[in-house]
Amino acid sequence: MPITLEHVTFDCTDAAALAGFWAQVLESSVDDGANEFFATVDKEADGPALMFIQVPEERAGKNRLHIDFASTDWAAQVDRIVGLGAKRVGEYDEYGAHWVTLADPEGNLFDLAEVR
């Protein structure tokens, strides 16, 4: 049997709160049983789920791994996600792609690319 990707996991200070942010970003919902220590989003969906686990240490430095998203309604999605609590970090137009780097409420970086 091949290896499958099950979760993308975020270490965080409040699992339920950060899961709530990401559920809104993905226009989904936090799975049942979420609390400040552990939460998931889209566990029953096809593909990997997002998992959030409370850890005692704070995040230090830049993410070494981040998630990339894309949208045909790029500007509206950027505005919507910033309205949910993301921070706009930078905008780039390189390598034939246009994207914005954002930070979630706990500082985890992610990108949203414009589908041209």
BELWOWO-V87897 format. One record per backbone hydrogen bond with DSSP energy under -0.5 kcal/mol. CO is the residue of the C=O (numbers start at 1). NH is the residue of the N-H. If there is no record, write none. Layout:
co: <CO/CO>
nh: <NH/NH>
//
This chain:
co: <4/6/7/8/10/12/14/15/16/17/18/19/20/21/22/23/24/29/31/35/36/37/38/39/40/41/42/49/50/51/52/53/67/69/71/73/74/75/76/77/78/79/80/81/81/82/87/87/90/92/94/97/98/99/100/101/101/102/103/104/108/109/110/111/112/113/113/114>
nh: <6/49/9/51/53/55/18/19/20/21/22/23/24/25/26/28/27/42/34/16/15/54/35/52/31/50/45/8/41/10/39/12/111/113/115/77/78/79/80/81/82/83/84/85/86/85/89/103/101/99/97/94/114/92/112/89/90/110/87/107/104/67/102/69/100/71/115/116>
//
